[in-house]
Amino acid sequence: MNIDKLLNTDESDLNSPSGVRDSNMFYGALPIHFELAKKLRDSQTEAEIFLWSNLAKINIQGIRFKRQHPVLYFIADFYCHKAKLIIEVDGGYHDIPEQYIYDRNRDFELDAFGLKVIHFTNEQVLYQIEKTLEAIEQEIKKRTPNP
């Protein structure tokens, strides 16, 4: 999509990489966010790769995750549209005060769209995967009345 078309496109059409409305699962993300998401998918962390390989163990009807998914002007590590759930896997730099504040502000902004963000550390994912998956499954069950 070129910039002229982007500037002349109704905001409701900016919900997918092609500019076609798609059940609002991208919350107005722009084409640049889809390009960035693709780059991030090609360079995931060890913990993100490990969680992605284990998310299939959550066997709830209709639940599907997308990795490095554009939402608004953020890129979610993992996103489940049915549960309106974002999973973030945080490395040590998320403990830096400025990053921590940025993360909490992002979570607050996404919450305004009815999206829930849950955070796990790399260590939780790598060394406590069953407990991590259980917490994710519990959150999905809370957010989907009849999964």
C-alpha positions as CSV (number, residue, x, y, z in Angstrom):
1,M,0.0,0.0,0.0
2,N,1.6,3.3,-1.0
3,I,1.5,6.4,1.3
4,D,-1.0,8.3,-0.9
5,K,-3.5,5.4,-0.7
6,L,-2.8,5.2,3.1
7,L,-3.5,8.8,3.6
8,N,-6.8,8.6,1.7
9,T,-8.0,5.4,3.3
10,D,-10.7,5.4,5.9
11,E,-9.2,4.3,9.3
12,S,-11.6,1.4,9.5
13,D,-9.9,-0.1,6.5
14,L,-6.5,-0.2,8.2
15,N,-7.0,-3.4,10.0
16,S,-4.9,-5.8,7.9
17,P,-1.7,-5.7,5.9
18,S,-3.7,-5.4,2.7
19,G,-5.9,-2.6,4.1
20,V,-9.0,-4.8,4.2
21,R,-11.1,-4.8,7.4
22,D,-10.5,-8.0,9.2
23,S,-12.6,-8.3,12.3
24,N,-10.6,-5.6,14.0
25,M,-7.9,-8.0,15.1
26,F,-5.2,-5.5,14.2
27,Y,-6.8,-2.4,15.8
28,G,-5.7,-0.1,13.1
29,A,-2.1,-1.2,12.7
30,L,-0.4,0.3,9.8
31,P,1.5,-1.5,7.0
32,I,4.8,-0.6,8.6
33,H,3.8,-2.5,11.7
34,F,3.3,-5.7,9.6
35,E,6.7,-5.3,8.1
36,L,8.2,-4.9,11.6
37,A,6.3,-7.9,12.9
38,K,7.7,-10.1,10.1
39,K,11.2,-9.1,11.0
40,L,10.5,-9.9,14.6
41,R,9.1,-13.3,13.7
42,D,12.5,-14.0,12.0
43,S,14.4,-13.1,15.1
44,Q,12.5,-14.4,18.1
45,T,14.2,-15.1,21.4
46,E,14.8,-18.5,22.8
47,A,12.0,-18.1,25.3
48,E,9.5,-16.9,22.6
49,I,10.4,-19.9,20.3
50,F,10.0,-22.3,23.3
51,L,6.6,-20.8,24.3
52,W,5.4,-20.9,20.6
53,S,6.3,-24.6,20.4
54,N,4.3,-25.3,23.6
55,L,1.2,-23.2,23.0
56,A,-0.4,-26.0,21.1
57,K,-0.7,-27.9,24.4
58,I,-3.5,-25.5,25.3
59,N,-6.3,-27.5,23.7
60,I,-9.4,-25.3,23.9
61,Q,-11.9,-25.2,21.1
62,G,-11.4,-22.2,18.8
63,I,-8.3,-20.9,20.5
64,R,-5.5,-19.9,18.2
65,F,-2.4,-17.8,18.8
66,K,-0.6,-15.6,16.4
67,R,3.1,-14.7,17.0
68,Q,4.5,-11.2,16.6
69,H,1.1,-9.8,15.9
70,P,0.5,-6.1,15.1
71,V,-2.1,-4.5,17.5
72,L,-2.6,-0.8,17.1
73,Y,1.0,0.5,16.9
74,F,2.5,-2.2,19.1
75,I,3.7,-5.7,18.2
76,A,2.4,-8.4,20.6
77,D,4.6,-11.4,21.2
78,F,1.6,-13.6,21.1
79,Y,-2.1,-12.7,20.5
80,C,-5.3,-14.7,20.8
81,H,-8.2,-12.8,19.1
82,K,-11.0,-14.9,20.5
83,A,-9.9,-14.3,24.1
84,K,-8.6,-10.7,23.4
85,L,-5.4,-11.9,25.1
86,I,-1.8,-10.7,24.6
87,I,1.1,-12.6,26.0
88,E,4.4,-10.9,26.4
89,V,7.7,-12.7,27.1
90,D,9.9,-10.3,28.9
91,G,13.7,-10.4,29.0
92,G,15.8,-8.6,31.7
93,Y,15.6,-5.2,30.0
94,H,12.0,-5.0,30.9
95,D,13.2,-4.4,34.5
96,I,14.8,-1.1,33.5
97,P,12.6,1.6,35.0
98,E,12.0,3.4,31.7
99,Q,11.0,0.2,29.9
100,Y,8.8,-1.0,32.8
101,I,6.9,2.3,32.6
102,Y,6.6,2.1,28.9
103,D,5.3,-1.5,29.2
104,R,2.7,-0.5,31.8
105,N,1.5,2.4,29.7
106,R,1.2,0.1,26.7
107,D,-0.8,-2.4,28.8
108,F,-3.1,0.5,29.9
109,E,-3.6,1.7,26.4
110,L,-4.4,-1.9,25.1
111,D,-6.8,-2.4,28.1
112,A,-8.9,0.5,26.7
113,F,-9.6,-1.8,23.7
114,G,-10.7,-4.6,26.0
115,L,-7.3,-6.5,25.5
116,K,-5.7,-8.2,28.4
117,V,-1.9,-8.3,28.5
118,I,-0.2,-10.9,30.6
119,H,3.6,-11.0,31.2
120,F,6.0,-13.8,31.7
121,T,9.7,-13.6,32.2
122,N,12.1,-15.6,30.0
123,E,12.8,-17.8,33.1
124,Q,9.2,-18.6,33.7
125,V,8.8,-19.7,30.1
126,L,12.0,-21.7,29.9
127,Y,12.0,-23.3,33.4
128,Q,8.3,-23.4,34.4
129,I,6.5,-24.0,31.1
130,E,3.7,-26.1,32.6
131,K,2.9,-23.4,35.2
132,T,3.1,-20.8,32.4
133,L,0.7,-22.7,30.2
134,E,-1.7,-23.3,33.1
135,A,-1.8,-19.5,33.8
136,I,-2.5,-18.8,30.1
137,E,-5.2,-21.4,30.0
138,Q,-6.9,-20.0,33.1
139,E,-6.8,-16.5,31.6
140,I,-8.4,-17.8,28.3
141,K,-11.1,-19.6,30.3
142,K,-11.9,-16.3,32.2
143,R,-12.1,-14.3,29.0
144,T,-14.1,-16.8,26.8
145,P,-17.5,-17.7,28.3
146,N,-17.8,-21.0,26.4
147,P,-14.4,-22.0,25.0
